[in-house]
């Protein structure tokens, strides 16, 4: 991140204030969730969507999981369970990993199956079905994407996850050719936090950088590590995140996760992506 040019002036999409805000609710409202997927508002966070005992059980399942992996020291992913999309590995290897880890990821919800994320998404699936919309896993030639991944990041550096954006990478990355997510209309990330303490807030800047900005910063297939100086002129919103919170937001915008305030502590989240493919289909994948 420190090696990127810092005098680049980012250009791209900037939204008005009525879009660029995070809506906060104490109870899940699937209409609001759909508003985010339709590009009507930046994001929504539902406080306490997962009960404390559910978060605790998922944490225990995660840290004792046989498929728990530690990423390399230079990776943003920390510890994780689930398939990881890495360009060098290729799409077929990702789809292989999705099948190989599916049972292990499902096991993260052992003991809380009827109160955790899969049950909530089943509720959302029913909500969409009543409107004539089908929620399903993204596919390539009949092979299904991963449903979720769980990532845990330690307190380190200025950020737990440095400023980046995701949507354009998904649409343009050559290693995703043939994967229907590249036709997604408005890519959003969804997360359910199961472990956090002081710090680890989500920050989003009101800029979706264009291709010229990425080229000027020397980005390739990804856009990981926008220098802080290039973001200083843009409005930002910072959203504190606590265990039990579930949220969804537009990832065309540059976003980051703040550092944890206490060394040796973790911010652990269940993660997946969502988007309308067309007027009657919503995809999800990780």
C-alpha positions in Angstrom: 0.0 0.0 0.0 2.8 2.5 0.9 4.4 2.0 -2.6 1.3 3.3 -4.5 1.5 6.8 -6.0 -0.2 9.3 -3.6 -0.7 12.3 -5.9 -3.3 10.5 -8.0 -6.6 12.3 -8.0 -9.3 9.6 -8.0 -12.2 10.0 -10.5 -15.3 7.9 -10.7 -18.8 7.7 -9.4 -19.8 9.9 -6.4 -23.3 9.6 -5.1 -25.6 12.2 -3.5 -26.1 12.3 0.3 -29.5 10.5 0.1 -27.8 7.5 -1.3 -24.5 7.7 0.6 -25.7 6.7 4.1 -25.9 3.5 6.2 -29.4 2.8 7.6 -29.5 1.2 11.0 -32.3 -1.0 12.4 -32.8 -3.1 15.5 -34.8 -5.7 13.6 -34.3 -7.3 10.2 -36.2 -5.6 7.4 -35.8 -7.5 4.1 -37.2 -4.6 2.1 -34.4 -2.4 3.2 -31.9 -5.2 2.4 -33.4 -5.4 -1.1 -33.1 -1.6 -1.4 -29.3 -2.0 -1.0 -29.2 -4.7 -3.7 -31.2 -2.5 -6.0 -28.8 0.4 -5.6 -31.2 2.7 -3.7 -29.0 3.2 -0.6 -25.4 2.5 0.3 -26.0 0.0 3.1 -28.0 -1.2 6.0 -26.9 -2.7 9.4 -29.2 -4.8 11.6 -28.0 -4.7 15.2 -28.1 -7.9 17.2 -29.4 -10.0 14.3 -27.5 -13.0 15.8 -28.0 -13.7 19.5 -24.9 -13.8 21.7 -25.2 -17.6 22.3 -25.3 -18.1 18.5 -22.2 -16.0 18.0 -20.4 -17.9 20.8 -21.3 -21.3 19.3 -20.2 -20.3 15.8 -16.9 -18.9 17.2 -16.2 -22.2 19.0 -17.0 -24.1 15.8 -14.7 -21.9 13.8 -11.7 -22.0 16.0 -12.0 -25.8 16.3 -12.8 -26.4 12.6 -10.6 -29.0 10.8 -10.7 -26.7 7.7 -9.5 -23.6 9.5 -6.5 -22.2 7.6 -4.1 -19.5 8.3 -3.3 -17.3 5.3 0.3 -16.1 4.5 1.7 -13.3 6.5 1.1 -10.8 3.6 -2.5 -11.8 3.0 -5.4 -9.7 4.1 -7.4 -12.7 5.0 -6.0 -13.7 8.4 -7.6 -17.0 9.5 -10.4 -18.4 7.4 -12.8 -21.2 6.6 -14.3 -21.5 3.1 -13.2 -21.3 -0.5 -11.0 -18.3 -1.4 -11.1 -16.7 -4.8 -7.4 -16.2 -5.9 -6.7 -15.2 -9.4 -3.6 -17.4 -9.8 -5.6 -20.5 -8.7 -8.2 -20.1 -11.5 -12.0 -20.5 -11.5 -12.1 -24.3 -11.7 -9.9 -24.6 -8.6 -12.1 -22.2 -6.8 -15.2 -24.3 -7.7 -13.4 -27.4 -6.6 -12.6 -25.8 -3.3 -16.2 -24.7 -2.9 -17.4 -28.3 -3.0 -14.6 -29.6 -0.9 -15.2 -27.1 1.9 -19.0 -27.0 1.7 -19.6 -29.5 4.5 -17.0 -27.9 6.7 -18.5 -24.4 6.3 -22.0 -25.8 7.0 -20.5 -27.3 10.2 -19.8 -23.8 11.5 -23.5 -23.6 12.2 -23.8 -26.9 14.1 -26.0 -26.4 17.1 -27.5 -23.1 15.9 -28.9 -24.2 12.5 -32.3 -22.6 13.0 -31.0 -19.3 14.3 -27.9 -18.5 12.2 -27.2 -17.0 8.8 -28.5 -19.9 6.6 -31.9 -19.8 8.4 -32.0 -16.0 7.9 -31.2 -16.3 4.2 -34.0 -19.0 4.0 -36.3 -16.4 5.4 -35.1 -13.8 2.8 -35.5 -16.4 0.1 -39.1 -16.8 1.1 -39.6 -13.0 1.1 -38.2 -12.7 -2.4 -40.2 -15.7 -3.7 -43.4 -14.0 -2.7 -42.3 -11.2 -5.0 -41.5 -13.6 -7.9 -37.7 -13.4 -7.3 -35.5 -16.5 -6.9 -32.5 -16.4 -4.6 -29.8 -19.0 -5.5 -26.1 -19.7 -5.5 -24.2 -18.4 -8.4 -23.1 -21.1 -10.9 -20.8 -21.8 -13.8 -21.8 -24.6 -16.1 -24.0 -26.1 -13.3 -21.2 -25.9 -10.7 -22.1 -24.0 -7.6 -20.2 -21.2 -5.9 -19.4 -21.3 -2.2 -22.2 -20.2 0.1 -20.2 -18.4 2.8 -16.7 -18.0 4.2 -15.7 -17.0 7.7 -12.7 -14.8 8.1 -10.9 -13.6 11.2 -8.4 -10.7 11.3 -6.1 -9.7 14.1 -5.3 -6.2 15.4 -2.4 -5.0 13.2 -1.4 -1.9 11.3 -3.5 1.1 10.6 -6.3 -1.2 9.1 -7.4 -4.7 9.6 -8.3 -4.6 6.0 -6.9 -1.8 3.9 -8.9 0.5 1.6 -10.1 -1.4 -1.6 -13.1 -1.9 -3.8 -14.5 -5.1 -5.2 -17.3 -4.7 -7.7 -15.2 -3.8 -10.8 -12.7 -6.5 -10.0 -15.5 -9.1 -10.0 -16.8 -7.8 -13.4 -13.5 -7.5 -15.2 -11.1 -10.1 -13.7 -10.0 -12.5 -16.5 -9.9 -15.4 -14.0 -13.7 -15.1 -13.5 -14.6 -15.4 -17.2 -17.6 -17.6 -17.6 -18.8 -17.1 -14.0 -22.2 -15.5 -14.1 -21.3 -13.1 -11.2 -19.6 -11.0 -13.9 -23.1 -10.1 -15.1 -24.2 -9.0 -11.7 -26.1 -5.7 -11.7 -25.0 -4.1 -8.4 -22.5 -6.1 -6.3 -22.9 -6.0 -2.6 -21.1 -7.7 0.3 -23.1 -9.1 3.2 -21.5 -9.9 6.6 -22.6 -11.2 10.0 -20.1 -10.4 12.8 -19.6 -13.1 15.4 -16.5 -11.8 17.2 -15.3 -8.2 17.8 -14.6 -5.7 20.5 -13.3 -2.1 20.5 -12.3 -1.0 17.0 -12.7 -2.9 13.8 -15.3 -0.4 12.3 -16.3 -0.4 8.7 -15.4 2.8 6.8 -16.7 3.5 3.3 -15.7 6.4 1.1 -18.0 8.1 -1.5 -16.0 7.2 -4.5 -16.2 4.2 -6.9 -12.9 4.7 -8.8 -12.9 4.3 -12.6 -10.4 2.4 -14.7 -8.2 5.5 -15.2 -7.7 5.8 -11.5 -6.8 2.2 -11.1 -4.3 2.4 -13.9 -2.7 5.5 -12.4 -2.2 3.6 -9.2 -0.7 0.6 -10.9 -3.5 -1.8 -10.0 -3.8 -5.0 -12.0 -6.7 -7.4 -11.6 -7.5 -6.2 -8.1 -7.6 -2.8 -6.3 -6.2 -3.6 -3.0 -4.5 -0.7 -1.1 -5.7 2.8 -2.0 -3.3 5.3 -0.4 -5.0 7.3 2.3 -4.0 10.6 0.6 -6.1 9.7 -2.5 -9.2 9.4 -0.4 -8.9 12.5 1.7 -11.2 14.7 -0.4 -14.1 12.3 -0.3 -17.0 12.0 2.2 -16.8 8.9 4.3 -19.1 7.0 6.7 -17.8 4.9 9.6 -20.0 2.2 11.0 -19.1 0.6 14.3 -19.7 -3.2 14.1 -20.3 -5.5 17.1 -20.8 -9.2 17.5 -24.3 -10.1 16.4 -24.6 -7.4 13.8 -25.5 -8.2 10.2 -25.0 -5.8 7.3 -24.9 -5.4 3.5 -23.4 -2.6 1.5 -22.3 -1.5 -2.0 -18.7 -2.7 -2.7 -18.2 -0.5 -5.7 -17.2 2.1 -3.2 -13.7 2.1 -1.6 -14.0 0.6 1.9 -11.8 -0.6 4.7 -11.9 -2.2 8.1 -10.3 -0.3 10.9 -7.6 -1.8 13.2 -8.6 -3.6 16.4 -7.9 -1.6 19.5 -6.4 -4.5 21.4 -3.5 -6.6 20.3 -4.2 -10.3 20.2 -8.0 -9.9 19.6 -9.9 -10.8 16.5 -12.7 -9.5 14.2 -14.5 -12.6 12.9 -17.3 -12.3 10.3 -19.3 -14.6 8.1 -19.1 -13.2 4.6 -20.8 -13.6 1.2 -21.7 -11.5 -1.8 -25.1 -10.8 -3.4 -26.5 -9.1 -6.5 -29.5 -9.1 -8.8 -28.6 -11.0 -12.0 -31.9 -9.9 -13.6 -35.3 -8.8 -12.5 -36.3 -12.3 -11.2 -32.9 -13.6 -9.9 -30.7 -12.7 -6.9 -27.3 -14.5 -6.8 -25.2 -15.1 -3.7 -21.7 -16.4 -3.5 -18.4 -16.2 -1.6 
